[in-house]
Amino acid sequence: MASLTDLTDRVERLLLRHDEILRTNLLLQVQLTAITQERDSLRSRLNAARARVDALLERLPVDAPKDEQP
C-alpha cells in the first residue's frame, strides 16, 4: 500500500499537471481566436478581390472585334 507521503507526492504532481494543462488550453484558445480572426480577415479580403475582378470582367466587351489579317 502506498504511504501517505507517496500519495501526497502523486496528488501534488497531478495538481501541477492539471495547472500545466489549463495553461496550455488557455494558450491554445488564444491561438485559435487569433487564427479565426486572421481567417475571417483573409476571407473578407478574398471576397473583396473577387468582387473587384467581377466588376472588371463586367466592363470587358462581350464580343471584342478580332484583327483580321489578309
C-alpha positions in Angstrom: 0.0 0.0 0.0 1.2 3.5 -0.8 2.4 5.5 2.0 0.8 8.8 2.8 3.9 10.6 1.5 3.8 8.8 -1.8 0.1 9.6 -2.1 0.7 13.2 -1.3 3.5 13.4 -3.9 1.3 11.9 -6.6 -1.5 14.3 -5.8 0.9 17.2 -6.0 2.2 16.0 -9.4 -1.4 15.6 -10.6 -2.2 19.2 -9.5 0.9 20.5 -11.3 0.0 18.6 -14.4 -3.6 19.9 -14.2 -2.3 23.5 -14.0 0.0 22.9 -17.0 -2.9 21.6 -19.0 -5.0 24.6 -18.0 -2.3 27.0 -19.1 -1.8 25.0 -22.4 -5.5 25.1 -23.0 -5.7 28.8 -22.5 -2.8 29.4 -24.9 -4.5 27.2 -27.5 -7.7 29.1 -27.1 -5.8 32.4 -27.6 -4.2 31.0 -30.7 -7.5 29.7 -32.0 -9.1 33.1 -31.6 -6.2 34.8 -33.4 -6.2 32.3 -36.3 -10.0 32.5 -36.6 -9.8 36.3 -36.8 -7.0 36.0 -39.4 -9.1 33.5 -41.4 -12.1 35.8 -41.3 -9.9 38.8 -42.4 -8.4 36.8 -45.3 -11.9 35.6 -46.4 -13.1 39.2 -46.4 -10.1 40.3 -48.5 -10.7 37.4 -50.9 -14.3 38.4 -51.3 -13.4 42.0 -51.9 -10.8 41.0 -54.5 -13.3 38.6 -56.1 -15.8 41.5 -56.3 -13.2 43.7 -57.9 -12.3 41.1 -60.5 -16.0 40.5 -61.3 -16.5 44.3 -61.7 -13.6 44.4 -64.1 -14.9 41.4 -66.1 -18.3 43.1 -66.4 -16.5 46.1 -68.0 -14.9 43.9 -70.7 -16.7 44.0 -74.1 -18.7 40.8 -74.8 -17.7 40.4 -78.4 -14.3 42.1 -79.0 -13.5 42.6 -82.6 -10.8 40.3 -84.0 -8.0 41.7 -86.0 -8.3 40.2 -89.5 -5.1 39.6 -91.4 -5.3 39.5 -95.3 
